[in-house]
Amino acid sequence: MIVIVDERESVTAGYTSWFSREGVSAAGFCPGEFGNWVKAVADPDMRAIEAVLVGDCVERHGIARLVRGRSRAAVIALNDSKSLEETLELFASGVDDVVRKPIHVREILARIKAIRARAHAQDECLSVGEIRVFPDGRDPIVGGEVMSLPRRERRILEYLVSNKGCRVNKTQIFNYVYGLFSEDIDENVVESHISKLRKRLRHRLGHDPIESQRYLGYRLLYGQSVNGASGTVPASRKLEMV
């Protein structure tokens, strides 16, 4: 999810609509609302944020520090005019990038992807058994081969892997994939995505690595014996990760 912070409701509404057209969830906040929300929101919901766009607001230099206290999300400042002094001050406050409006949302998405790739360069991948996911948005490696997945199924798999050892519920997955404020979409759509993902994984691995328990949620299973070099795991020896 992309968060836009700006004093002007017309700006937040405009960007939210433009991102939606690109199939990306977005939400707009005025600065005060955003500050209160960041302080109160649960960690799993905070992890649903991919980037924060900071527009025109009095507190804009403190937003990057506020975000950094809770998240590794990219922080991009949007400038209405070119000002070297303002740009330098924004970078000093901790933003990842400064861009001048007007700018197309596709360029913003490309910049977010590049920032995430650099930020996660040290964690080349996250692994659970035979499943490896990449924080920079690449398709996962499953059973030793790249598995091409639809964007939402890939996001669900990334979320399950990043929360390995923890059970996550449908609402948490929905918030991560669709954003926290997608009221026009029924969160039961998550069940359909997970069903399709499980079939793909079962076909590739020969077993279903996702455990589901009614009312409690989902978590990944993995094998007891892990080969450190390849990450392969005998399917016959899978256990719950606790």
N, C-alpha and C positions, 0 to 999 in steps of 0.2 A: 504494500500500500504506500502511496505517496501522500505526504501531508503538506499542505500549503498554508503558510502563516502570513497574514496580511491584514492591515487595518480595514481595507476596502472589501466589502462583501462581493462587489462586482468582479474583483480580481480572483478571489478564492473560488467563486462560482464558475467563472470562465475556465480556469485551469482544471477544475474538477470535471467539467463537461468535456474538455479537450482530451484529458487523459482517458476518460471513459470511452471515447470514440476509438482509442487505441487499444481498448480491452484491458486497461490498467485501472485498478481501484484507487480512488483518491478522496481526500476529505479536506475541507477548509476550516481554519480556526482563526479567530482574532487572537492577538498575542496573549492577553490575559487568560482566555479560555485554554489556550494551549499549555501555558505554564501550569495551571491547576491540573489539567489532564495528565501531563507527564508525571507530575508528582504522585498522582493517585492511581494510575493505571497499573494493572498486574504485569509482571515480567513477560509472560507468554504473549500478551497483547502488544507489549512494547516491541517484541521481536518481530511482529508483523510489519513494522515500518521499514521500508527499503530506503526511503530518503525523505528529507525535510527541505522544502523550498521556502526561503525566507525573503519576503517582499518588503513592502514599505511599512515599517512600524518602529516606534520609539525604542523598544527594547531589543532590536535586531542583533546587536553585538553580544548580547547575553544568551541568545537562543542556542548557539552552537555548544556553549558550555553546559547548558541545561540538558541538551540531548546527549552529550558525551557522558553525562553521569548515569545514563540509563541504557544507552544503545550504541551500536557501531554503525548506525544508519548514516548514509551520506548526507551532508548538509551543504546545500547550494544557495548562495545569495543571488537574488535577482535585482539588478540595478536599473533604474529608469534612465539614468544619464551616466556618461562616462566621467569618472573622477578617480584619479590615481590615489589620492589621499584616502578616500573612502574604501577603495579596493584593498589597499594595504592594511587598513584598520580591520576590515572584515577577515582577511587572512590571519591577522594577528589574533583575532578572537576565536579562531579555530575552525572556520568554515573550510570545506574541501575544495570549493570552486566558486568563482564569481562570474556571472554572465550578464550581458546587457540585453535588455528587452528592446524590441520583440525577438523572441526565440521560439522556434517550433518545438512542440513537446517531444517529437522524435529525437531531436538533438539533445534535449534534457535527458531522455531515457538512455541515450548512448553514453552521455557523460556519467550518469549514475552507474551504468554497467562497468565503465572503465574505473571509476572510483572504487567500486566493490571488488573488482579484480585486484587492484593494488592493495587494498586493505586486507584481503585474504590471501595474499601471495605466500605468507608464511604458513598458512594452513592449506596446503595444496588440495587436500580433500578431507572429507569426513567419512569414516567407514564403520559399517556394522556387518561383520561376516563377509559375504560375497558382494555386498552392496557398497559402492563408493559414490558419493555425491560431491559436487563442486560448488562452492559458494559463489562463483562468478557466473553461474547460470548455464554452464555446459550440461549436456545430457549425462546422466549417470552411467557408471560402468557396473553391470550386473552379470555375475557369472563369468567375469573375464572379458566381456565384450560391451561395447557402447550400446545402450538401449535408448532409442529415440522415444520420447514421451511427450504427450500434449503438455502445454505449459502448466496447467493446474495439477495434473497428476505428478509432474516433476516437482512442483512446489510442495505437494503433500509428502512425497518421499523425502525431500530435503528436511522437512519439518520433523518427520518421524526419526530420521537419522540424527538430527541435531538435538533431539530430546531423548536419545537412547537411554534406556534405563528408567524412563518415566512413562506413565500412561497419560495420554492426552485425549481430551474429549472432543466431540464433534464441533462444539462451539469454538474451541481454541483453533482447530484446524480451519474452520470456516473463516475466522477472523484473519488468519495468516494468509489464506489464499485469496479471499475476496475483499478484505478490509473490514474494519470494525463498524462501518456505517452503511453497509449495503443492505438497507432495509427492504429493497424491492426484490431481493433474491432469498429464497427459502433455504435455510441452512441444511435441510435434508438433502440438498444436491450433493453434499459431501459424501453421503453413502454411495451414491452412484459413481462418483469419481474413484472412491476407494475400491469398490467392487471391480471396476475395470482395471485399476492398478494391480489388484491382487491376482487377477487372471493373467495379466502380462508377466508378473513376477513368477507365478506358479509355472507358467509355460517355460520360462527361461531357467528357473532353478530346480524344477521338479518338486517343489514344495511351496507352501504358502508361508512367507516369513512374517506376515502381519497377524497378530493376535487381536481379536476384538472381544470385548465382554460387555454385555448389555448394561447400560447406565454408567459404566466406568470408563469406557473409551477404548483406545487402540495403543498398541506398542509393538515394536519390532522384536522378533525372536532371532537368535543367532546360535551358531554351533559352539560346543564346549571346546573343541580343539581348533585353534586358529593358526593357519600358516602365516607367519609374520611377513614372509616375502611376497606372497601372492594374495593373501587375504582370503583364500578359499576355505570353505568350511564343509565338512561332511554333513549332508542333509539328514542322515540317520541319527545324528547326535545333537540335534538342536535343543536348546534349553531356553527358558525365559531369562532374559537379562534383568538382573535386579541389583 
